[in-house]
């Protein structure tokens, strides 16, 4: 893979064949080129979250694929839909670090959050 654009669905096989660090670098390059105002100290984390979501999409995680489609049908760009899903990833990572939960409980909470996610709730979250 030579490039990444979050508004273009990457070929799943090509995406999954790329090394994790290379994926992060591709995402960072996109955001650096697009100059969207991500503080420098947050760029790596932002890229890692994109990679996490793209990995789930490329692996055909049904709940995440459905959420992406639903969010786009509700009017979000693919890029914003990836961000919305990444917010749920962040919430679950935070909860895992703060609370002692089983992997099963963490998965259940994550998928419940993904299933509740809408363009409207993302809009409320992103306005904070």
N, C-alpha and C positions, 0 to 999 in steps of 0.2 A: 504494500500500500504506500502510495506516495503522498497522499493528502487526506484530510478529514474535513468534512463540512457537516455540522449537526443538522442542517436542514435537508441533507441528502442521506437517505437510508443506505448505509454501507453494505456491501455484499457480505452476508453472514460468514461464509467460508473464508473470505479474504480477511475479514476483521478478526476472526478467531485464530487465524494462522499467524497473526502479528504478535510479537513479544509484548508483554505488558508495559515495559518502560517505553518502547517505541510508540505504543498507543498513546501514552501520556504525552510524549513529545509531539505527536501529531495534533493532539487536542490543544496543547499549549501554543503550537505554531498558528493554528487557526485563530485562536483568541488574540494572540499577539498581532497578527496581521489585520484583524478586524477592529482592534483598538476599542473594546467595549467597556473599558473602565474598571476592570477587575484589578484591585490592588495587587501589587507585585507579590506580597507575602501570601496572598490567597490563591495565586494562579495554579500552583501545583495541586492543592486540594480540589480546586474547581475542576481541573483536568481529571483527577482521580475519580471524582463523582461522575463525570461524563463517561469515563471508561467503565465504571461499575454498571451504569444503566445500559450502555451500548452492549456490554457483555451479556446482560440478561436478555436484551432484545435479540442479539445474534444467536443466543442459545435457545431461543423460542420459549422463554418463560411466558406461559400463556397469560397470566395476570398482568404482566408488564406490557406485553404486546397489546392486549386489550385496552389497557390504560392509555397507552400512547395513541392508539386509534381513536379512542373516546375523546381525549383531550384535543386532538387535531380536529375532530368533527365539531367540537365545541368552539373552535376558532383559534386555538393556539397554533403557532408555528411549530414545526417539529423540534426546533431548538428550545423553545419555551416549554414544550411538553417534556423534553429530556430534563430540563431544570426542575420542573414540577415534581417529576418522579424522583429526581436526585434529592429534593427536600425531604421526601419520605425516607429515603436511604439515610440521610443525615439524622433525622429524628430517631430512627432505630439504632443507629450507631451510638448516638448520645445515650439512649436508654440502656443499651448493652453495657456501656462504660459506667453508668451510674447505678444500675440495678443488677442484682444477681438473678438473671432469668435463664431458663433452659433454651437451647437452640430452637426447640419446637415452639416454645412460647414466643420467642423473638420472631420466628417465621410467621406465626399466626398474626402477630401484631403488625408486621410489615405488610402482609397481604391484605389485611383489613384496611390499613391506611391507603394502600394502592387502590383498592376497590372503592373507597370513599372519595378519592381524589377527583375533583372536577376543575374545569377552567375557572369557575367562580371561586372555589376555595383556594386555588392557586393564586388568583388575583388578590384575594384578601391577604394571603400570606406574603406575597411579593410586595405589597404596599407597605408592610411594616418597616 
